[in-house]
Amino acid sequence: MAETLTVTDNRTGNNYEVEMDHGMIRARDLRQIRDGADKFGLMSYDPGFDNTASCKSAITELDGERGILRYRGYPIEQLAEKSTFLEVAYLLVHGDLPTKPQLTSWVHNVMHHTSLHENTKKFMEGFHYDAHPMGMLISTVSALSTFYPDSKNVDDYETRMLQVYRLIGKITTIASYTYRNSMGYPYIYPDTNLTYTGNFLNMMYRMSEPRYQPEPVLEHALDVLFILHADHEQNCSTNTMRNIGSTKADPYVAVAGAAAALSGPLHGGANEEVLRMLNEIGTVNAVPDYIKRVKSGEMRLMGFGHRVYKNYDPRAKIIKQTAYQVFEVTGKNPLIDVALELERIALEDEYFVQRKLYPNVDFYSGLIYEAMEFPTRIFTALFAIPRTAGWVAQWMEQVTDSEQKIARPRQDYIGSDKREFVPLEARSS
Ligand code: CMC
């Protein structure tokens, strides 16, 4: 027998029985609760979707209270240790780890689609040297929609898969060209004999050498970071991807919208802000004063807190370990001491303890990126690359979910009642 919830409407004394499924009720079922035949019926009010599930998903499982993150059932710790980013991208999109032939074909298809149409390069050349990488990335991904009009056929599986390869492939090229463009360096063509991450480093850093060989520890560390950032269930950018996808728009404009959501400082833009914050603090001695300013409400501690995690973000734990592996090659980033002291004090402080604020994925990632000589401005683009795999996986799931419809929330209208139009000359100041 189905579990149910009984609701008493104290305005009318009427009782209603509402079915529960997976610990949820359907918001639609509230509509029957009304205090008059001509009334609209009860709605739920949930700014920021704090307590609203918008879909059923089999991709990422997140238990914020227990600090658990799994992709398709596999713990993030195991994937980070034993897998590669492209293998994880396959897992997200297809639901299972690939066999050897499946992986070979997937890697071939993604790497084969890393090149950009020459006109896309020209499009990117139009940006000013100081354009923000996320602005360039968002616009260029959106422009891909005009290069691939076939992508509008979103109801066809083969067409969708082609866009998945193109998007996961080209996002590294676009991200690296945002950097080359800002430096005035020539664009570097993809080297499909390298790994996904190795090729990205090639497109970022190759200068006059005939072939670029990525440093293996750094290549691996970046791959781990990409795995950790690949998906995170219904976060703001993924929700944007699904919102746009719900209109059957093509996936390029949807990924552009998702990337725009990611660029905000409360979301993916936080990694950039963390580094600015650590630089501003500068020394371990200055940490207590900074914490005081945060507690007084002057600013937020960037890289801390999460809507869903009320425990240590498991990704932050892995990133912290990875940081030390990277520092063995690059030398220690001195800001790590400031970060460790911030974390130490915050985790003991009543303000942070009470609000369950822990370091999130963005707290330590910037230190690694900086040690690897990525400019701070490109950090959020480094988040957008792997998250593209998550966005397209969620989109693939959405378009075949028969329960999904165009996203269209309700509102509580609080504006004026009906009033008569007043001609311009009759309006008082
Ligand atoms: N520093 C100081 N106080 C904070 C912080 C912070 N980083 N985060 C939350 N709080 C306080 C907030 O002021 C509020 O206190 P009070 O109850 O006294 O008003 C309480 O904690 C709850 O905050 P909230 O804003 O209701 O929490 P939320 O779930 O809406 O926000 C968040 C989540 C991630 C936007 C927020 O924690 C934040 O702004 N963090 C800093 C930015 C950041 O690191 N973002 C990256 C998130 S992880 C990666 C990603 O999603 O891209």
Boltz pocket constraint, residues with backbone or C-beta under 6 A from the ligand:
constraints:
  - pocket:
      binder: B
      contacts: [[A, 235], [A, 262], [A, 265], [A, 266], [A, 267], [A, 268], [A, 269], [A, 270], [A, 294], [A, 299], [A, 300], [A, 301], [A, 302], [A, 303], [A, 304], [A, 305], [A, 306], [A, 307], [A, 308], [A, 355], [A, 357], [A, 360], [A, 361], [A, 362]]
      max_distance: 6.0
